[in-house]
Amino acid sequence: MSMPPPPQGNPYASAPPQGNPYAAAPPQGNPYAAAPPQAPYGHPQPAPGYPQPHQMPGYGQPMAGVPQPPTCRMCAAYPAAEVTIRGHVGMLLMMRFLKWQGPFCRTCGTAMRRQATTNTLWQGWWSPFSLFIFNPYTIINNLVVRGKLNKLPEPGPATHVARPDPGKSVLHRPAAYVALVPILWFLFLIVRGG
């Protein structure tokens, strides 16, 4: 009796594996696309299907409904006051009304107010309506603004541009005394007419 031929190779060996079964699947889509932003360190990552932090409304912005203090429109410092600084130019037949709306910090607002008031004191009297109505109104408005700005503490550091120099006070500027000319002229007319 003849014996069967011996089996070829190892009968207990399995088929050779096809590739690495533990390797990750090749990436799909554009491999150079930017990765989605990750949650900051120490913050949990939202579960899939929920909005990511960069998609949430108000993320990294002031909270809705919470009033934010105003900052200066010139230097972006805090604190600032909502004020309107005015100027007036009276010409014989025409008038010019100037306005700078805040908010302004104490330093920037003082510089703007002093310059506007000084210009108004020497340019604002030269028409009849300016003499009796508009120029006095402008000066009184700027005095009210002065009171509001003086109540503010010194501002924090400027974050946008260098602050303007407030310079000398209005009464220490020679141009402000041009206002005496129409006042003395008006008093002269009253005394002469009386």
Rosetta blueprint (number, residue, H / E / L):
1 M L
2 S L
3 M L
4 P L
5 P L
6 P L
7 P L
8 Q L
9 G L
10 N L
11 P L
12 Y L
13 A L
14 S L
15 A L
16 P L
17 P L
18 Q L
19 G L
20 N L
21 P L
22 Y L
23 A L
24 A L
25 A L
26 P L
27 P L
28 Q L
29 G L
30 N L
31 P L
32 Y L
33 A L
34 A L
35 A L
36 P L
37 P L
38 Q L
39 A L
40 P L
41 Y L
42 G L
43 H L
44 P L
45 Q L
46 P L
47 A L
48 P L
49 G L
50 Y L
51 P L
52 Q L
53 P H
54 H H
55 Q H
56 M L
57 P L
58 G L
59 Y L
60 G L
61 Q L
62 P L
63 M L
64 A L
65 G L
66 V L
67 P L
68 Q L
69 P L
70 P L
71 T L
72 C L
73 R L
74 M L
75 C L
76 A L
77 A L
78 Y L
79 P L
80 A L
81 A E
82 E L
83 V L
84 T E
85 I E
86 R E
87 G E
88 H E
89 V E
90 G E
91 M L
92 L L
93 L L
94 M L
95 M E
96 R E
97 F E
98 L E
99 K E
100 W E
101 Q E
102 G L
103 P L
104 F E
105 C L
106 R H
107 T H
108 C H
109 G H
110 T H
111 A H
112 M H
113 R H
114 R H
115 Q H
116 A H
117 T H
118 T H
119 N H
120 T H
121 L H
122 W H
123 Q H
124 G L
125 W L
126 W L
127 S L
128 P H
129 F H
130 S H
131 L H
132 F H
133 I H
134 F H
135 N H
136 P H
137 Y H
138 T H
139 I H
140 I H
141 N H
142 N H
143 L H
144 V H
145 V H
146 R H
147 G H
148 K H
149 L H
150 N H
151 K L
152 L L
153 P L
154 E L
155 P L
156 G L
157 P L
158 A L
159 T L
160 H L
161 V L
162 A L
163 R L
164 P L
165 D L
166 P L
167 G L
168 K L
169 S L
170 V H
171 L H
172 H H
173 R L
174 P H
175 A H
176 A H
177 Y H
178 V H
179 A H
180 L H
181 V H
182 P H
183 I H
184 L H
185 W H
186 F H
187 L H
188 F H
189 L H
190 I H
191 V H
192 R H
193 G H
194 G L
